Amino acid sequence: MSEVLQRRRFTVDEYQRMGETGILADDERLELIAGHIVVREPIGARHAGTVDRLTRLWTSRLGERAIVRVQNPVRFPKEDSELQPDVMLLRPRDDFYTTSHPAAADVLLLIEVADTSVRLERRLGFRSMHGPGCGRPGCATS
């Protein structure tokens, strides 16, 4: 007989408070995905190089037309998520988002680099949401 464990979902505000009060350490590689605190995978050389290439590409092409943000938070409160995607293009803002993290409406493009689409699916749950292979616009593997 197996017993089903109850899980508690966290909101973005609760997740932020855990970080602010020291429950979550600043140097921990964590994300809040659909209310669950998830440990981010280590970044390998291939992954890092791909992110660097994308950063150079978007920065050189867009200049002041967008803010290129690398591995920093974006909030999705309705989904109880605060992600740290590899690269985001954000709507320009005079304060460069120093007064608050960007939200979904601020994102022009979000890019998550993965060594394989399977790893990305496992991490973000795309398989259950979008089918296998992450075959949708904006989803690419390195």
N, C-alpha and C positions, 0 to 999 in steps of 0.2 A: 504494500500500500504506500503510495507516494503522497507526500503532503505538499501542497502548493504554497510557495513562499509569497508573502505579500511584499510588494515593492512600493516605496514612497517616491513620488515624482517631486522634483523641486522646480520652483519658478525661477525665472531669470533674476528677480530681485533677491530671492533667498540665496541663490548661488553667489551673487555679488556680495551679500552680507557675510557669507562664509569666508570669502576672500578678504574682505575688509577687517574682519575680526581675528584673522589668523588661523581659522579652522582649516583652510586650504592654504598651503604655503605658496609664496609668490613664484618660486622656481619649479613648481609642479606643472607638468605639461598636461593640462586638463581642458576639457570642453564640456559644456552642458548640451546634450543632444536628446531632444524629446523628453526632457525632465530627468534624464539620467546623467550622472557625472561619469565621463569616459576618459580613460588615460590615453593620451595621444601616442602614436607610434614614434620611435626614434627617427630622426631625419638622416638618411644615407646620403652619400656623395652625389649619386645620380639625381635624387630628388632635389637636393639643394641646388645643384647646377641648373636643373630645369627651372626652378623658381627664380634663380638669378637671371636666366635668359629672358623669361617672361617679364620680369621687372624692368630690365633694360629696354625690351621691345616696347612695352606700354608707356614707359616714361618718355622715351625718345619720340614716340609717335604722337602722344597726346599733349605733352607740355602742360600748360595751365588749364586745359579743358576738363581734366579729371584729376582726382587725387589717387595715386597708386599706393595702396596699402598692402603691406606684406605681413602675413602671419600675425595679425592683430584682430581683436574681437569685433564681431557684429552681432547685434541683438535681434532675435526673433521671438518676442514675448508671447505671441499667440501660440507658438509651437513649443513654448518652454525650452528654448534653445539659445545658447550663446556660443557661436562657432568661432574658430580662428582659421579661416581658410587661408590657403597659401598666398593667393593674390586676389585683391579686389580693386575694381575701379569704382570710385565713389563720386557722387556729385560734389563739385567744388564748394567749399564752405570757408569763409574767412578765418575761422578759428581752427581749421584743420582737425575738427572733432576733438578738441581738447576739453570741451565742457561736457561731452557725453559721447559714448560709443555710437557709431552709426547704427541705424535700424534698416529693415528691409527696403523701405522707400528711398533710402540714400544710395543703395547699391545699383550701379549700372551693369556690372558684370562681376561674377564671383567664380574663381577658378580654384579647384582643389586638384593638386597633382598627386597621382598615385602610381606606384610602381606597376600595379596591375589593377584592372577594373574590379577584380574579385576582392582585393584588399579594400578598395574604396566602398564597394557594396557592403562589405562586412562592417566597416566603420560607421557609415552613414545610413545604413538600412535601405539603400536604393533597391535592392532585389525585391523587397516586399512592396515598395512604393511604385517602382517603374519597370520591373522586369529585369532579367539577367543582362549583364553586359554593359549597363549604363549607356545604352544607345540613344542618348538624347542630346540636343544642342548644348554646347558649353561643357560637356563632359569628355575629357580626353585623358589618356594614360601616357606616362613618359616611357 
